[in-house]
Amino acid sequence: MGRERSGVPAAVRDWAVAIGVAALLVGSGLSAGSSTANSDLLGYALLAGGGLALAAGRRAPLLVLAVTGLSAVGYQAAGFDVLAVSYLVAVYGAVRAGHRTITVAVSLALLLALHLTALIVRDEPVREAFGRGGGVLEIAWLIAAFAAGEAVRQAERRAEEAERTREETARRRADEERLRIARELHDSLTHQISVIKVQSEVAVHVARRLGEQVPEAMLAIQEAGREASRELRATLEALRDDDTTPPRGLDEVHELVETSRTLGLDTTLTIDGRQHDVPAAVDRTVYRIVQEALTNVARHADATTAAVRISCLPDSLAVRIDDDGKAMSATAPLPGLGLLGMRERVTALGGRLRAEPRDGGGFTVQAELPVDRTS
């Protein structure tokens, strides 16, 4: 159960209301007394039961509406002329939950049942049973309870709508800011980087055609231009991503493997175990780990083969990417932004990541992500 804004658990609040109403009804019954012989015990039980039933009003408002209505008819038949306070509270709860039509129908049936009870069971004259002024007061109380429930329901709906509007506004502003940054990056950097990239490639091409030695600095500029162009393109794509494209996950890992093969990297994919329902966050993270690892292999590892293995375990999902590149444990590279981002994703999900050179050569990226099968 949730908590009210006051910090009191909802279940405690419901029981407090139920016990308070039950005590009020029993107290009213004791002061009013019963006009029917040998019915006191049953009447008091119905008075108390009708009040205590309100404890379940949050979970089953219509059931509580019926129980409190029947208890009101019961203790009226037992001779206790007590206002049906528990039923009024149930009307408030049912209307607050949105059951307005049913509540009106049940309330009309209850009023008829109470008057028939006065006529048949308590043997009141027809004029008193159907024409007494108390009926007007009962209708007034019902209208008040109905109006209170509807007012709270509308207030809660407005609060939810306001919260939803705030979230949508914040999301829209974030999207607008992301697109603004993307435009600024595109306007300020893309052209300059493209010029550097094209000029360096032309210079290298001309030098090679003339049979001249290409300076190492020029080759470094050429490679840096290509790398900067790729990184900038990836950054702009990420900034422009508005979450409208379907998320990539385990089912698309084979596409990454096929792409690596087209680039000349002999890549294999092995999936152990059956793929059960995997949380979306874990699904996306596995895809990103494989994507980043294979990208690093293609760019930096000077490798010829790579192996991707995904193991679906009972309570976790493990992924491992190995390559046969030139990385050695004695010359471990500094982690770049890709590996740092990968580690942040895994850690945020409560998992573990290991990315390091192997003793026999090559590099290994290994991650284990917990999977809650009950969620």
C-alpha positions in Angstrom: 0.0 0.0 0.0 1.1 3.5 -0.6 1.6 6.4 1.8 -0.5 9.6 2.1 1.3 12.9 1.8 1.3 13.1 5.6 3.6 10.1 5.7 1.0 7.8 7.4 0.7 4.4 5.6 -2.6 4.1 3.7 -3.5 0.9 5.5 -3.1 2.5 8.9 -5.2 5.4 7.8 -8.0 3.1 6.5 -8.1 1.0 9.7 -8.2 4.2 11.8 -11.2 5.4 9.8 -12.9 2.0 10.0 -12.4 1.6 13.7 -13.6 5.2 14.4 -16.8 4.7 12.3 -17.4 1.3 14.0 -17.0 2.9 17.4 -19.3 5.8 16.4 -22.0 3.4 15.2 -21.9 1.1 18.2 -22.0 4.1 20.5 -25.0 5.5 18.7 -26.6 2.1 19.0 -26.0 1.9 22.7 -27.5 5.4 23.2 -30.5 4.8 21.0 -31.2 1.2 22.1 -33.2 -1.4 20.1 -36.9 -1.5 19.7 -36.9 -5.2 18.8 -36.6 -7.8 21.4 -33.7 -10.4 21.4 -31.9 -8.6 18.6 -29.3 -6.5 20.4 -26.4 -8.8 19.8 -27.0 -9.2 16.1 -27.6 -5.4 15.8 -24.4 -4.5 17.5 -22.5 -7.0 15.4 -23.9 -5.4 12.2 -23.1 -1.9 13.5 -19.5 -2.9 14.2 -19.1 -5.0 11.0 -20.4 -2.2 8.8 -17.8 0.1 10.2 -14.9 -2.3 10.1 -15.6 -3.2 6.5 -14.4 0.3 5.5 -10.8 -0.9 6.0 -11.0 -2.6 2.6 -12.6 0.4 0.9 -9.4 1.3 -1.0 -9.0 -2.2 -2.5 -12.6 -3.1 -3.1 -14.9 0.0 -3.0 -17.9 -1.7 -4.6 -17.7 -4.7 -2.3 -17.5 -2.4 0.7 -20.5 -0.4 -0.7 -22.6 -3.5 -0.8 -21.5 -4.8 2.7 -22.1 -1.5 4.4 -25.5 -1.2 2.7 -26.6 -4.7 3.8 -25.4 -4.1 7.3 -27.4 -0.8 7.4 -30.5 -2.7 6.4 -29.7 -5.4 8.9 -29.3 -3.2 12.0 -32.4 -1.2 10.9 -34.3 -4.5 10.8 -32.9 -5.3 14.3 -34.5 -2.1 15.6 -31.5 0.2 15.7 -32.5 3.6 14.2 -28.9 4.8 13.5 -27.7 6.9 10.6 -25.8 4.7 8.1 -22.5 6.5 8.6 -20.5 3.5 7.3 -22.5 3.5 4.1 -22.0 7.2 3.6 -18.2 6.8 3.9 -18.4 3.9 1.4 -20.3 6.1 -1.0 -17.5 8.7 -0.8 -14.9 6.0 -1.4 -16.8 4.4 -4.4 -17.4 7.8 -6.1 -13.7 8.8 -5.5 -12.7 5.5 -7.2 -14.9 6.5 -10.2 -17.9 4.2 -9.7 -20.6 6.9 -9.9 -23.4 5.2 -11.8 -23.3 2.0 -9.7 -23.2 4.1 -6.5 -26.3 6.0 -7.5 -28.1 2.7 -8.4 -27.1 1.0 -5.1 -28.0 4.0 -3.1 -31.5 4.2 -4.6 -32.0 0.5 -3.9 -30.8 1.0 -0.3 -33.2 3.8 0.3 -36.1 1.6 -0.9 -34.8 -1.4 1.2 -34.7 0.8 4.3 -38.2 2.0 3.9 -39.5 -1.5 3.1 -37.7 -2.8 6.2 -39.5 -0.1 8.3 -42.8 -1.2 6.7 -42.5 -5.0 6.9 -40.0 -5.9 9.6 -40.6 -3.0 12.1 -44.4 -2.9 11.2 -44.5 0.8 10.8 -47.5 2.4 9.1 -47.1 3.0 5.4 -47.3 6.8 5.9 -44.5 6.8 8.4 -42.4 4.3 6.5 -42.5 6.2 3.2 -43.4 9.7 4.2 -41.4 10.5 7.2 -39.1 13.5 7.1 -36.1 11.4 7.8 -36.0 10.3 4.2 -35.2 13.8 3.0 -32.3 13.9 5.5 -31.0 10.6 4.3 -31.0 11.8 0.7 -29.3 15.0 1.7 -26.5 13.0 3.4 -26.1 10.7 0.4 -25.8 13.8 -1.9 -23.2 15.3 0.4 -21.2 12.1 0.4 -21.5 11.7 -3.3 -20.4 15.3 -3.9 -17.4 15.0 -1.5 -16.2 11.9 -3.3 -16.6 13.5 -6.8 -14.8 16.7 -5.6 -11.8 14.7 -4.4 -11.8 12.6 -7.5 -11.7 15.6 -9.7 -9.0 17.2 -7.6 -6.9 14.1 -7.9 -7.4 14.0 -11.7 -6.3 17.6 -12.0 -3.2 16.9 -9.9 -2.3 13.9 -12.0 -2.9 15.9 -15.2 -0.7 18.7 -13.8 2.1 16.3 -13.0 1.8 14.7 -16.4 1.9 18.1 -18.0 5.0 19.0 -16.0 6.8 15.8 -17.1 5.9 16.4 -20.7 7.0 20.0 -20.5 10.3 19.0 -19.0 10.8 16.3 -21.7 10.0 18.7 -24.4 12.4 21.3 -23.1 15.1 18.7 -22.8 14.4 17.6 -26.5 14.6 21.3 -27.6 17.9 21.8 -25.7 19.3 18.7 -27.2 18.4 19.7 -30.7 19.8 23.2 -30.1 23.1 21.8 -29.0 23.1 19.5 -32.0 22.5 22.4 -34.4 25.3 24.5 -32.7 27.7 21.6 -32.9 26.8 21.0 -36.6 27.1 24.7 -37.5 30.3 25.4 -35.6 32.3 22.2 -36.0 31.1 20.0 -38.8 32.2 22.3 -41.6 35.7 23.0 -40.1 36.3 19.3 -39.4 35.2 18.4 -42.9 37.6 21.0 -44.4 40.5 19.6 -42.3 39.6 16.0 -43.3 39.3 16.8 -47.0 42.4 19.0 -47.2 44.5 16.4 -45.4 43.3 13.6 -47.6 44.0 15.6 -50.7 47.5 16.5 -49.5 48.3 12.8 -48.8 46.8 11.7 -52.2 48.8 14.4 -54.1 52.0 13.5 -52.3 51.7 9.8 -53.0 50.9 10.5 -56.7 54.1 12.6 -57.0 56.0 9.8 -55.3 57.0 12.0 -52.3 57.3 10.9 -48.8 54.1 11.7 -46.8 55.0 13.4 -43.5 53.9 11.5 -40.4 52.3 14.7 -39.2 50.1 14.8 -42.3 49.0 11.1 -41.8 48.2 11.9 -38.2 46.1 14.8 -39.2 44.3 12.7 -41.8 43.5 10.0 -39.2 42.5 12.5 -36.6 40.2 14.2 -39.1 38.5 10.9 -39.9 38.2 10.0 -36.2 36.8 13.4 -35.3 34.3 13.2 -38.1 33.1 9.8 -37.0 32.8 10.9 -33.3 31.0 14.1 -34.2 28.5 12.2 -36.4 27.8 9.7 -33.6 27.4 12.6 -31.1 25.0 14.4 -33.3 23.0 11.2 -33.9 22.8 10.7 -30.1 21.7 14.3 -29.5 19.0 14.1 -32.2 17.7 10.8 -31.0 14.1 11.6 -29.7 13.3 8.0 -28.5 10.9 7.5 -31.5 13.1 4.8 -33.0 12.6 1.3 -31.6 15.3 0.4 -29.0 18.0 -2.0 -30.1 18.5 -5.2 -28.0 19.5 -8.8 -28.0 17.6 -9.6 -31.2 19.8 -7.1 -33.1 23.2 -8.3 -31.9 23.5 -10.5 -35.0 23.4 -7.4 -37.1 26.4 -6.0 -35.3 28.2 -9.3 -36.0 27.3 -9.2 -39.7 28.5 -5.6 -39.9 31.9 -6.6 -38.4 32.3 -9.4 -40.9 31.7 -6.9 -43.8 34.5 -4.8 -42.4 36.9 -7.8 -42.7 36.8 -8.9 -39.0 36.0 -12.7 -38.7 33.3 -12.4 -36.0 31.4 -15.3 -34.4 28.3 -15.1 -32.2 27.3 -17.8 -29.6 24.2 -17.6 -27.4 24.0 -20.1 -24.6 20.7 -20.9 -22.8 17.1 -19.8 -23.6 16.3 -16.1 -23.8 13.5 -15.4 -21.3 11.9 -12.1 -20.7 14.8 -9.6 -20.2 14.3 -6.1 -18.8 14.4 -3.5 -21.4 17.4 -1.7 -19.8 19.4 -4.9 -19.7 18.4 -5.7 -23.3 19.7 -2.3 -24.5 22.8 -2.5 -22.4 23.9 -5.8 -23.9 23.5 -4.4 -27.4 25.5 -1.3 -26.5 28.3 -3.4 -24.9 28.7 -5.6 -28.0 28.5 -2.5 -30.3 31.1 -0.6 -28.4 33.4 -3.6 -28.0 33.3 -4.5 -31.7 33.8 -0.9 -32.7 36.9 -0.7 -30.6 38.2 -3.9 -32.1 37.7 -2.6 -35.6 39.4 0.8 -34.8 42.2 0.0 -32.4 42.9 -3.7 -31.9 44.5 -4.6 -35.3 42.7 -7.9 -34.8 41.6 -10.5 -37.4 39.0 -12.4 -35.3 36.5 -11.6 -32.6 34.1 -13.8 -30.6 30.9 -12.7 -29.0 29.3 -15.0 -26.4 26.0 -14.3 -24.6 25.0 -16.6 -21.8 21.4 -16.5 -20.5 21.7 -17.7 -16.9 18.8 -18.2 -14.4 19.3 -14.9 -12.6 21.7 -13.0 -14.8 22.8 -12.4 -18.3 26.5 -12.5 -19.2 28.2 -11.2 -22.3 31.9 -11.6 -23.4 33.7 -10.3 -26.4 37.3 -11.6 -27.2 39.6 -10.5 -29.9 43.1 -11.6 -31.1 44.5 -8.2 -31.4 47.9 -6.9 -30.3 46.9 -5.7 -26.8 49.1 -7.1 -24.1 48.6 -7.1 -20.3 51.9 -5.3 -19.8 50.7 -2.4 -22.1 47.1 -2.0 -21.0 45.6 1.1 -22.7 43.9 3.8 -20.8 40.1 3.5 -20.8 38.4 5.8 -23.3 35.0 7.4 -23.2 33.5 4.3 -24.8 34.6 2.0 -22.0 33.8 4.5 -19.3 30.3 4.8 -20.7 30.0 1.1 -20.9 31.0 0.7 -17.3 28.5 3.4 -16.2 25.7 1.5 -17.9 26.6 -1.8 -16.3 27.1 -0.3 -12.8 23.8 1.5 -13.0 22.0 -1.8 -13.4 23.9 -3.5 -10.5 26.2 -5.5 -12.8 30.0 -5.9 -13.2 32.3 -5.1 -16.1 35.8 -6.3 -16.8 37.7 -4.9 -19.8 41.4 -5.7 -20.0 44.1 -7.3 -22.2 44.6 -11.1 -21.8 47.9 -12.6 -20.8 48.3 -14.5 -24.1 47.4 -11.4 -26.2 44.2 -9.9 -27.3 41.5 -8.0 -25.4 38.5 -9.2 -23.4 35.3 -7.3 -22.5 33.1 -9.2 -20.0 30.0 -8.1 -18.3 27.4 -9.7 -16.1 24.0 -8.1 -15.6 21.5 -9.2 -13.0 18.0 -10.2 -14.3 15.0 -10.0 -12.0 12.7 -12.7 -13.5 9.8 -11.7 -11.1 9.6 -8.1 -12.4 
